[in-house]
Amino acid sequence: MIIDAHQHFWQLDLPFNYGWLHTEQHETICRSYLPADLQGHLKTCGVDKSVFVQTQHDVTENRWVLKLAEQNDFIAGVVGWVDLASGKCEEQLAEFKDHPKFVGIRHVVQDEPDDDFIIQPAVLHGLKVLQKHSVPYDLLFYTKHLKHAVTLGKALPELPMVIDHLSKPKIKDHVTAGWAKDLKAAARFPNIYCKLSGMVTEADWKNWKPSDLKPYVETALEAFGPERCMYGSDWPVCELAATYEEVYNALGEVLGAISETERNKIMGGTAQEFYRL
């Protein structure tokens, strides 16, 4: 089974915070994207299932997307949001955790003004609530936050965590220094995984080619192994730089001559195990 472990939906007429879309940089994706818009791309590429990942710091988005998942079999899982720093974290989680398609939590850490947000005591307490209930957590970091993965790995040895978008390395500038060291340090913790996603938007949007992504994919595979790496399209954000099909085919090209077993892990098996789909 092929699983896209990272995609989004948004609907601009809903009362959510889509301010980031209403910018010149993002004007080409400033429209609603719903399951019907994704389904054709999945079919073209032979992708069987997908995992929705949150965009809002709002439990209402969880409810909205879980309804979409109930109506669309191809949505295998929903990574939602709860307020990790709040005393109501566990109460919020209780509403969703037993839904068969609710598979994880994410917070947009990259946008927090405090670079140390994820290791604040209140947030660590919230992450321990996730660990208690065996709910996986998506780490949305820039490279400057990646050093915190070691702290999290030590503090939360039983919490499955996955680094989204390889922590957004500077692919456009062909920089691996610093990032590679921190990624390898994170990979030493067996409960930390990595998504091979979000790369084209870190590359040169107009002139990227699959070979630009290769050093980053190779570093991640060497550090985590195929059994802890998973494919994600980051659709529709990817459309800033590439079509869904181009993203899918680029990863296939970059993976090259790996074994069928390894490819099956990356393209679905790892996500299935991590999110218990």
PAZAPA-4460 file (N, C-alpha, C; in steps of 0.05 Angstrom, whole numbers, plus 32768, in hexadecimal, padded with zeros to 4 digits):
% residues 277
    n_x    n_y    n_z   ca_x   ca_y   ca_z    c_x    c_y    c_z   seq   type   mol
   8011   7FE8   8000   8000   8000   8000   8011   8019   8000     1      M     A
   800B   802C   7FEE   801A   8045   7FED   800A   805A   7FFC     2      I     A
   8018   8067   800E   800B   807B   8020   801A   8096   801E     3      I     A
   800B   80AB   8019   8016   80C6   801B   8012   80CF   8038     4      D     A
   8029   80D1   8046   8027   80D5   8063   8025   80F3   806B     5      A     A
   8021   8104   8057   8020   8121   805F   8013   8132   8049     6      H     A
   7FF9   8138   804E   7FEB   814B   803C   7FD8   815C   804D     7      Q     A
   7FCD   8171   8040   7FBC   8183   804E   7FA2   8188   803E     8      H     A
   7F8E   8192   804C   7F76   819D   803F   7F72   81B8   804C     9      F     A
   7F66   81CB   803C   7F5C   81E3   8049   7F44   81ED   8039    10      W     A
   7F33   81FC   8046   7F1A   8207   803A   7F18   8224   8043    11      Q     A
   7F1D   8236   8030   7F20   8252   8037   7F07   825F   8043    12      L     A
   7EF0   8253   803F   7ED8   8260   804A   7ED2   8256   8066    13      D     A
   7EE3   8245   8071   7EE0   823D   808D   7EEE   8251   80A0    14      L     A
   7EE5   8253   80B9   7EF0   8267   80CB   7F0A   825F   80D8    15      P     A
   7F1E   8259   80C7   7F39   8252   80D0   7F4C   8268   80C8    16      F     A
   7F64   8266   80D4   7F79   827A   80CE   7F89   8272   80B6    17      N     A
   7F82   827C   809F   7F90   8277   8086   7FA0   828F   807D    18      Y     A
   7FA7   82A0   8090   7FB6   82B9   8089   7FCF   82B4   8079    19      G     A
   7FDD   829E   807F   7FF6   8299   8071   7FF2   8294   8053    20      W     A
   7FDA   828B   804C   7FD4   8287   802F   7FCF   82A1   8020    21      L     A
   7FC6   82B5   802F   7FC0   82CF   8022   7FD8   82E1   8020    22      H     A
   7FED   82D5   8015   8006   82E4   8011   800F   82E0   7FF4    23      T     A
   801F   82F3   7FEA   8028   82F1   7FCF   8037   82D7   7FC9    24      E     A
   8047   82CE   7FDD   8057   82B6   7FDB   8046   829D   7FD6    25      Q     A
   802E   829D   7FE2   801D   8285   7FE2   8004   8289   7FD1    26      H     A
   8003   829D   7FC0   7FEA   82A3   7FB2   7FE2   828D   7F9F    27      E     A
   7FF5   827D   7F95   7FED   8267   7F82   7FDF   8250   7F8F    28      T     A
   7FE1   824E   7FAA   7FD2   8239   7FB8   7FBC   8245   7FCB    29      I     A
   7FB6   825E   7FC6   7FA2   826B   7FD7   7F86   8265   7FCC    30      C     A
   7F7E   824D   7FCF   7F62   8244   7FC8   7F5C   822B   7FD9    31      R     A
   7F44   8222   7FD9   7F3D   820A   7FE9   7F48   81F1   7FDB    32      S     A
   7F51   81DF   7FEC   7F5A   81C4   7FE3   7F4D   81AF   7FF4    33      Y     A
   7F3D   819E   7FE6   7F2C   818B   7FF4   7F32   816E   7FE9    34      L     A
   7F26   815A   7FF6   7F2D   813E   7FED   7F29   8139   7FD0    35      P     A
   7F15   8145   7FC3   7F10   8140   7FA7   7F28   814B   7F96    36      A     A
   7F36   815F   7FA0   7F4D   816B   7F92   7F65   8159   7F93    37      D     A
   7F67   8149   7FA8   7F7E   8137   7FAC   7F7B   811C   7F9F    38      L     A
   7F62   8113   7F9E   7F5D   80F7   7F96   7F69   80F0   7F7A    39      Q     A
   7F66   8102   7F67   7F71   80FD   7F4C   7F8F   80F9   7F4C    40      G     A
   7F9D   8109   7F5C   7FBA   8107   7F5E   7FC2   80EC   7F69    41      H     A
   7FB4   80E4   7F7E   7FBB   80CA   7F8B   7FB7   80B3   7F77    42      L     A
   7FA1   80B5   7F68   7F9B   80A0   7F54   7FB0   809F   7F3E    43      K     A
   7FB8   80B7   7F34   7FCD   80B8   7F1F   7FE7   80AB   7F28    44      T     A
   7FEE   80AF   7F41   8008   80A5   7F4C   8006   8089   7F58    45      C     A
   7FED   807F   7F5A   7FE9   8064   7F66   7FEC   8065   7F85    46      G     A
   7FE6   807C   7F91   7FE7   807E   7FAE   7FCC   8076   7FB9    47      V     A
   7FCD   8064   7FCD   7FB4   8058   7FD7   7FA6   8069   7FED    48      D     A
   7FB7   8074   7FFF   7FAC   8082   8016   7FBC   809B   801C    49      K     A
   7FB1   80AD   802C   7FC0   80C4   8035   7FBB   80CA   8052    50      S     A
   7FCC   80DA   805D   7FCA   80E4   8079   7FC8   8102   8078    51      V     A
   7FB2   810D   8082   7FAF   812A   8085   7FBF   8134   809D    52      F     A
   7FCC   814B   809A   7FDB   8157   80B0   7FD1   8173   80B5    53      V     A
   7FCD   817A   80CE   7FC0   8193   80D6   7FCE   81AC   80CA    54      Q     A
   7FBD   81C1   80C8   7FC8   81DC   80C1   7FC0   81F0   80D6    55      T     A
   7FAD   81E9   80E8   7FA1   81FD   80FA   7FA7   81F5   8117    56      Q     A
   7FAA   820A   8128   7FAB   8206   8145   7F8F   8209   8150    57      H     A
   7F7E   81F5   8149   7F62   81F7   814D   7F56   81DA   814C    58      D     A
   7F4A   81D1   8162   7F3F   81B6   8162   7F27   81B4   814E    59      V     A
   7F1C   81CA   8147   7F05   81C9   8133   7F0F   81BE   8119    60      T     A
   7F28   81C2   8111   7F32   81B7   80F9   7F33   8198   80FB    61      E     A
   7F39   818E   8113   7F39   8170   8117   7F1D   8165   8110    62      N     A
   7F08   8172   811A   7EED   8169   8116   7EE6   816A   80F8    63      R     A
   7EED   8180   80EB   7EE7   8184   80CF   7EF4   816E   80BE    64      W     A
   7F0E   8169   80C3   7F1D   8156   80B1   7F15   8139   80B8    65      V     A
   7F0F   8133   80D1   7F05   8118   80D7   7EEB   8112   80C8    66      L     A
   7EDB   8126   80C5   7EC2   8122   80B4   7ECA   811C   8097    67      K     A
   7EDD   812B   808D   7EE6   8126   8072   7EF2   8109   806F    68      L     A
   7F00   8101   8084   7F0C   80E6   8084   7EF6   80D0   8084    69      A     A
   7EE1   80D6   8092   7ECA   80C3   8093   7EBD   80C0   8078    70      E     A
   7EBE   80D6   8068   7EB1   80D6   804E   7EC3   80CD   8037    71      Q     A
   7EDD   80CB   803D   7EF1   80C5   8028   7F04   80AF   8032    72      N     A
   7F00   8096   8027   7F0F   807F   8031   7F2D   8083   802E    73      D     A
   7F36   8092   801A   7F53   8094   8015   7F61   80A4   802B    74      F     A
   7F53   80B4   803B   7F5F   80C1   8052   7F62   80AD   8068    75      I     A
   7F7A   80A3   806C   7F7F   808D   807F   7F82   8098   809B    76      A     A
   7F8B   80B1   809D   7F91   80BB   80B8   7F90   80DA   80B8    77      G     A
   7F8B   80E4   80D0   7F8A   8101   80D5   7F9E   8108   80EC    78      V     A
   7FB2   8118   80E6   7FC3   8123   80FA   7FB8   813E   8102    79      V     A
   7FAD   8141   811A   7F9F   8159   8122   7FB0   816A   8135    80      G     A
   7FA2   8179   8146   7FAF   818B   8158   7FA0   818B   8173    81      W     A
   7FAF   818D   8188   7FA5   8194   81A3   7FB8   81A8   81AF    82      V     A
   7FAF   81B7   81C2   7FC0   81CC   81CF   7FD3   81BE   81E3    83      D     A
   7FEB   81B8   81DA   7FFE   81A9   81EB   8005   81B8   8205    84      L     A
   8005   81D3   8204   800E   81E3   821B   7FF7   81E8   822E    85      A     A
   7FDF   81DE   8228   7FC8   81E4   8238   7FC2   81CE   824C    86      S     A
   7FB6   81D5   8263   7FAC   81C2   8276   7F95   81B1   826A    87      G     A
   7F8A   81BA   8254   7F74   81AC   8247   7F7E   8198   8231    88      K     A
   7F98   8195   822F   7FA3   8184   821A   7F97   8168   821A    89      C     A
   7F97   815B   8231   7F8D   813F   8233   7F6F   813E   822D    90      E     A
   7F61   8152   8237   7F44   8153   8232   7F3E   8157   8214    91      E     A
   7F4D   8168   8207   7F4A   816B   81EA   7F50   8151   81DB    92      Q     A
   7F66   8144   81E4   7F6E   812C   81D6   7F59   8116   81D9    93      L     A
   7F4C   8115   81F0   7F38   8100   81F6   7F21   8101   81E1    94      A     A
   7F1B   8118   81D6   7F05   811A   81C3   7F0C   810B   81A9    95      E     A
   7F26   8109   81A2   7F2D   80FF   8188   7F3C   80E5   8188    96      F     A
   7F4A   80DE   819E   7F5E   80C9   819C   7F52   80AD   8196    97      K     A
   7F39   80A9   819B   7F2D   808F   8195   7F20   808D   8179    98      D     A
   7F20   80A4   816A   7F16   80A3   814F   7F29   8092   813E    99      H     A
   7F1E   807F   812F   7F30   806C   8120   7F43   807A   810C   100      P     A
   7F3C   8092   8103   7F4D   80A0   80F0   7F5E   80B7   80FC   101      K     A
   7F5C   80BA   8116   7F6C   80CF   8123   7F86   80C2   812B   102      F     A
   7F9C   80CB   811F   7FB5   80BC   8121   7FCD   80CB   812D   103      V     A
   7FC9   80E5   8133   7FE0   80F4   813D   7FDA   8111   8142   104      G     A
   7FEE   811F   814C   7FEC   813C   8154   8004   814A   8147   105      I     A
   7FFF   8163   813F   8015   8175   8137   800F   8191   8141   106      R     A
   8024   81A0   8144   8023   81BD   814A   8036   81CB   8137   107      H     A
   802F   81E3   812D   8040   81F1   811A   8057   81FF   812A   108      V     A
   8069   81EF   8133   807F   81F9   8144   8091   820D   8134   109      V     A
   8093   8209   811A   80A5   821A   810A   809C   8238   810C   110      Q     A
   8082   823D   8111   8078   8258   8112   8078   8265   812E   111      D     A
   8080   8255   8142   8081   8260   815D   8097   8274   8160   112      E     A
   8092   828B   816D   80A7   829F   8170   80BE   8295   8182   113      P     A
   80B8   8283   8194   80CC   8278   81A6   80D8   825F   8199   114      D     A
   80F2   8260   8192   80FF   8249   8185   8100   8231   8197   115      D     A
   80FC   8235   81B2   80FD   821F   81C5   80E1   8216   81CD   116      D     A
   80CD   821E   81BE   80B1   8217   81C5   80AD   81FA   81CB   117      F     A
   80B8   81E8   81BB   80B2   81CC   81BD   80BE   81BF   81D7   118      I     A
   80D1   81CD   81E3   80DD   81C1   81FC   80D5   81D1   8215   119      I     A
   80C1   81E3   8212   80B6   81F0   8229   80A9   81DB   823B   120      Q     A
   80AB   81DE   8256   809F   81CA   8268   8082   81C4   8263   121      P     A
   8072   81D8   825E   8055   81D3   8259   8051   81C3   8240   122      A     A
   8060   81C8   822B   805E   81B9   8212   8068   819C   8215   123      V     A
   807E   8199   8224   8088   817E   8229   8073   816E   8239   124      L     A
   8065   817C   824B   8050   816E   825A   803A   8164   8247   125      H     A
   8033   8175   8233   801F   816E   821F   8028   8156   820E   126      G     A
   8042   8156   8207   804D   8140   81F8   804D   8126   8208   127      L     A
   8050   8129   8222   804F   8111   8233   8032   8106   8235   128      K     A
   801E   8118   8232   8002   810F   8230   7FFF   80FE   8216   129      V     A
   800B   8107   8200   800A   80F8   81E7   8017   80DD   81EB   130      L     A
   802E   80DD   81F8   803D   80C4   81FD   802C   80B1   820E   131      Q     A
   801F   80BB   8222   800E   80AB   8234   7FF8   809C   8224   132      K     A
   7FED   80AA   820F   7FD7   809F   8200   7FE1   8093   81E5   133      H     A
   7FFB   8091   81E1   8007   8086   81C9   7FFD   8094   81AF   134      S     A
   7FFD   80AE   81B0   7FF4   80BE   8198   800D   80CA   818B   135      V     A
   8014   80C3   8173   802C   80CD   8166   802C   80EC   8163   136      P     A
   8044   80F7   8160   8047   8114   815D   8059   811B   8146   137      Y     A
   804F   812E   8135   805E   8139   811E   806E   8151   8127   138      D     A
   8088   8151   8121   809A   8167   8128   809D   8179   8110   139      L     A
   8090   8191   8110   8093   81A4   80FA   80A8   81B8   8102   140      L     A
   80C1   81B4   80F9   80D8   81C4   8101   80E4   81D1   80E8   141      F     A
   80F2   81E8   80ED   8107   81F1   80DC   8121   81E5   80E6   142      Y     A
   8136   81E7   80D6   814F   81DB   80DF   8159   81E6   80FA   143      T     A
   8152   81FF   8100   815B   820A   811A   814E   81FC   8132   144      K     A
   8137   81EF   812D   812A   81E1   8143   8133   81C4   8146   145      H     A
   8141   81BA   8132   8146   819D   8130   8156   8193   8148   146      L     A
   8167   81A4   8154   8177   819C   816B   8166   8192   8182   147      K     A
   814D   819C   8183   813B   8195   8199   8132   8178   8197   148      H     A
   8135   816B   8180   812C   814F   817D   813A   813D   8191   149      A     A
   8153   8143   8197   8162   8133   81AB   8156   8135   81C6   150      V     A
   814F   814E   81CE   8142   8152   81E8   8128   8143   81EA   151      T     A
   8119   8144   81D4   80FF   8136   81D3   8103   8117   81D3   152      L     A
   8117   810E   81C5   811C   80F2   81C4   8123   80E7   81E0   153      G     A
   8132   80F6   81EF   8139   80EE   820B   8122   80EF   821E   154      K     A
   8111   8105   821B   80FB   8109   822E   80E3   80F8   8228   155      A     A
   80E0   80EF   820F   80C8   80E1   8206   80CE   80C8   81F6   156      L     A
   80DB   80B5   8204   80E5   809D   81F5   80CF   808B   81EA   157      P     A
   80B7   808E   81F4   80A1   807D   81EA   808E   808C   81D7   158      E     A
   8093   80A5   81D1   8082   80B4   81BF   808B   80B2   81A2   159      L     A
   807B   80A6   8190   8083   80A6   8174   8083   80C3   8169   160      P     A
   8099   80CC   815E   809B   80E7   8153   80A6   80E5   8137   161      M     A
   809D   80F7   8125   80A7   80F7   810A   80AE   8114   8102   162      V     A
   80C5   8117   80F7   80CF   8132   80EE   80C3   8137   80D2   163      I     A
   80B1   814B   80D1   80A5   8153   80B7   80BA   8160   80A5   164      D     A
   80B9   815A   808B   80C8   8168   8076   80E6   8169   807C   165      H     A
   80F0   8154   8089   810D   8152   808F   8117   816B   809F   166      L     A
   8104   8179   80AB   810A   8192   80BA   8112   81A9   80A8   167      S     A
   8108   81A8   808F   810B   81BE   807C   8128   81C8   8078   168      K     A
   813A   81B6   806F   8155   81BE   8069   8156   81D2   8052   169      P     A
   816C   81E0   8050   816F   81F6   803C   8178   81E9   8021   170      K     A
   8165   81DC   8014   816A   81CE   7FFB   8172   81E1   7FE5   171      I     A
   8164   81F8   7FE4   816A   820C   7FCF   8187   8215   7FCF   172      K     A
   8192   8216   7FE7   81AE   821F   7FEA   81C2   8208   7FEB   173      D     A
   81B7   81EF   7FE8   81C8   81D7   7FE8   81D8   81D4   8002   174      H     A
   81CC   81DC   8019   81D9   81DB   8033   81D1   81C2   8042   175      V     A
   81E4   81B2   804B   81DE   819B   805D   81EC   819E   8078   176      T     A
   8200   81AF   807A   8210   81B2   8093   81FD   81BA   80AA   177      A     A
   8202   81AF   80C1   81F1   81B6   80D8   81D8   81A5   80D8   178      G     A
   81C8   81A8   80C3   81AF   8198   80C1   81B5   817A   80C2   179      W     A
   81C8   8171   80B3   81CD   8154   80B2   81D6   8149   80CD   180      A     A
   81E6   8159   80DB   81EF   8151   80F6   81D8   814E   8109   181      K     A
   81C6   8162   8109   81AF   8162   811B   819B   814C   8114   182      D     A
   8198   8147   80F9   8185   8131   80F1   8190   8116   80FA   183      L     A
   81AA   8112   80F7   81B6   80F8   80FF   81B3   80F5   811E   184      K     A
   81B6   810B   812D   81B3   8109   814A   8196   8101   8151   185      A     A
   8183   810C   8143   8166   8105   8148   8161   80E8   8142   186      A     A
   816E   80DE   812D   816A   80C3   8123   8174   80AE   8137   187      A     A
   8184   80B6   814A   818E   80A3   815E   8178   8099   8170   188      R     A
   8162   80A7   8171   814B   809F   8182   8138   808E   8171   189      F     A
   8134   8075   8178   8124   8063   8166   8107   806B   8163   190      P     A
   80FC   807C   8175   80E0   8085   8173   80DD   809E   8161   191      N     A
   80F3   80A8   8156   80F1   80C0   8144   80F4   80B7   8127   192      I     A
   80E2   80C0   8117   80E0   80B9   80FA   80E4   80D2   80E9   193      Y     A
   80E3   80CF   80CF   80E8   80E6   80BD   80D6   80E4   80A4   194      C     A
   80C9   80FA   809D   80B9   80FB   8084   80CA   8107   806D   195      K     A
   80CB   80F8   8058   80D8   8101   803F   80C3   8111   8030   196      L     A
   80BF   812A   8039   80A9   813B   8030   80B2   8158   8030   197      S     A
   80A2   8169   8023   80A7   8186   8025   80C1   818F   8019   198      G     A
   80CD   817F   8008   80E8   8187   7FFF   80E7   819B   7FE8   199      M     A
   80D4   8198   7FD5   80D4   81AA   7FBE   80D0   81C7   7FC5   200      V     A
   80C2   81CC   7FDB   80BE   81E8   7FE3   80D5   81F3   7FF2   201      T     A
   80E8   81E2   7FF9   8102   81EC   8005   8117   81EF   7FEF   202      E     A
   8111   81E5   7FD8   8124   81E7   7FC1   811D   8201   7FB1   203      A     A
   8129   8204   7F9B   8123   821B   7F89   8109   8215   7F7B   204      D     A
   80F3   8223   7F82   80D9   821D   7F78   80D7   821A   7F5A   205      W     A
   80E5   822B   7F4C   80E3   822C   7F2E   80F7   8219   7F20   206      K     A
   810D   8213   7F2D   8122   8205   7F1F   812C   81EB   7F2D   207      N     A
   811E   81E1   7F41   8127   81C9   7F4F   8127   81B1   7F3C   208      W     A
   8138   819E   7F43   8138   8184   7F35   813C   816E   7F4A   209      K     A
   8134   8155   7F44   8135   8140   7F58   8151   813D   7F64   210      P     A
   8166   8141   7F55   8181   813E   7F60   8187   8152   7F76   211      S     A
   8178   8169   7F77   817C   817C   7F8D   8173   8170   7FA8   212      D     A
   8160   815D   7FA7   8155   8151   7FBF   8165   813A   7FC9   213      L     A
   8175   812E   7FB7   8183   8115   7FBC   8194   8115   7FD6   214      K     A
   81A6   8129   7FDA   81B7   8129   7FF2   81A7   8128   800C   215      P     A
   818F   8134   800C   817F   8136   8024   8170   811C   8029   216      Y     A
   8166   8110   8014   8159   80F6   8017   816E   80E1   801F   217      V     A
   8185   80E2   8013   819A   80CE   801A   81A3   80D1   8037   218      E     A
   81A5   80E9   8040   81AD   80EE   805D   8198   80E3   806F   219      T     A
   817E   80E8   8069   8168   80DE   807A   8167   80C0   807A   220      A     A
   816A   80B4   8062   8169   8096   8061   8180   8089   806F   221      L     A
   8198   8096   806D   81AF   808B   807B   81AB   808D   8099   222      E     A
   819F   80A2   80A3   819B   80A7   80BF   8184   8096   80CB   223      A     A
   816D   8095   80BD   8156   8089   80C8   8150   806D   80BD   224      F     A
   815A   8067   80A5   8153   804E   8098   8137   8050   808C   225      G     A
   8131   803F   8078   8117   803F   806B   8100   803A   807F   226      P     A
   8106   802B   8094   80F1   8023   80A7   80E8   803A   80B9   227      E     A
   80F7   8051   80B7   80EE   8069   80C6   80EC   8082   80B4   228      R     A
   80EA   807D   809A   80E6   8093   8087   80CC   808F   8078   229      C     A
   80BD   80A4   8073   80A3   80A1   8065   809F   80B8   8050   230      M     A
   8093   80B0   803A   808C   80C3   8025   8075   80D5   802D   231      Y     A
   8077   80EF   8027   8061   8102   802A   8063   8116   8013   232      G     A
   804B   811D   8008   804B   8130   7FF2   804C   814D   7FFB   233      S     A
   8042   8153   8013   803D   816E   801C   802B   817E   8008   234      D     A
   8019   816F   7FFB   8005   817C   7FEA   7FF0   8189   7FFC   235      W     A
   7FE5   81A1   7FF4   7FEB   81B0   7FDC   8001   81C5   7FDE   236      P     A
   800F   81C6   7FF5   8025   81D9   7FF8   803A   81D4   7FE2   237      V     A
   803E   81BB   7FDB   8052   81B4   7FC6   804C   81C2   7FAC   238      C     A
   8033   81C9   7FA7   802C   81D5   7F8D   8038   81F1   7F89   239      E     A
   8044   81FC   7F9E   8054   8214   7F9A   806C   820F   7F88   240      L     A
   8075   81F6   7F88   808E   81F0   7F79   808B   81D9   7F66   241      A     A
   8076   81C8   7F6A   8074   81AF   7F5A   8057   81A4   7F5C   242      A     A
   8050   8194   7F48   8037   8186   7F49   803A   816E   7F5C   243      T     A
   8024   8163   7F64   8024   814A   7F75   8035   8135   7F67   244      Y     A
   802F   8131   7F4D   803D   811C   7F3E   805B   8120   7F3C   245      E     A
   8063   8139   7F3A   8080   813F   7F39   808E   8139   7F53   246      E     A
   8080   813F   7F69   808B   8138   7F84   808E   811A   7F87   247      V     A
   8079   810C   7F80   8079   80EF   7F83   808F   80E2   7F72   248      Y     A
   8090   80EB   7F59   80A4   80DF   7F46   80C1   80E7   7F4E   249      N     A
   80C4   80FF   7F59   80DF   8107   7F61   80EA   80F6   7F77   250      A     A
   80D9   80EF   7F8B   80E3   80DE   7FA0   80E9   80C2   7F95   251      L     A
   80D8   80B8   7F84   80DE   809E   7F77   80F9   809E   7F69   252      G     A
   80FF   80B4   7F5B   8119   80B6   7F4D   8130   80B8   7F60   253      E     A
   812D   80C8   7F75   8142   80CC   7F89   8148   80B2   7F98   254      V     A
   8133   80A2   7F9E   8138   808A   7FAD   8148   8076   7F9D   255      L     A
   8146   8077   7F83   8157   8066   7F71   8154   8049   7F76   256      G     A
   816A   803B   7F75   816A   801D   7F75   816B   8011   7F91   257      A     A
   8156   8018   7FA1   8154   800B   7FBB   8143   7FF2   7FB8   258      I     A
   8143   7FE1   7FCC   8134   7FC8   7FCA   8116   7FCD   7FCB   259      S     A
   8106   7FBB   7FC0   80E9   7FBE   7FC1   80DF   7FC0   7FDD   260      E     A
   80EB   7FB0   7FF0   80E3   7FB1   800C   80E8   7FCD   8018   261      T     A
   80FF   7FD9   8012   8105   7FF4   801C   80F2   8008   8010   262      E     A
   80ED   8006   7FF6   80DB   8019   7FE9   80BF   8017   7FF5   263      R     A
   80B6   7FFF   7FFA   809B   7FFB   8005   8099   8007   8021   264      N     A
   80AE   8006   8030   80AE   8013   804B   80AA   8031   8048   265      K     A
   80BB   803D   8037   80BB   805A   8034   80A0   8064   8029   266      I     A
   8096   8055   8016   807E   805E   8007   8064   8055   8014   267      M     A
   8065   804A   802C   804C   8043   8039   804F   8034   8053   268      G     A
   8061   8021   8054   8063   800F   806C   806A   801E   8085   269      G     A
   807D   8031   8083   8085   8040   809B   806E   8051   80A5   270      T     A
   8060   805F   8094   8049   806F   809C   8033   805E   80A9   271      A     A
   802F   8047   809D   801A   8035   80A8   8021   802C   80C4   272      Q     A
   803A   8026   80C9   8043   801E   80E3   8043   8035   80F7   273      E     A
   804E   804C   80EF   8051   8063   8100   8036   806D   810A   274      F     A
   8023   8071   80F7   8009   807C   80FE   7FF4   8066   8104   275      Y     A
   7FFD   804D   8103   7FEB   8036   8108   7FD2   8038   80F7   276      R     A
   7FD6   803B   80DE   7FBF   803E   80CB   7FB0   8024   80C6   277      L     A
***
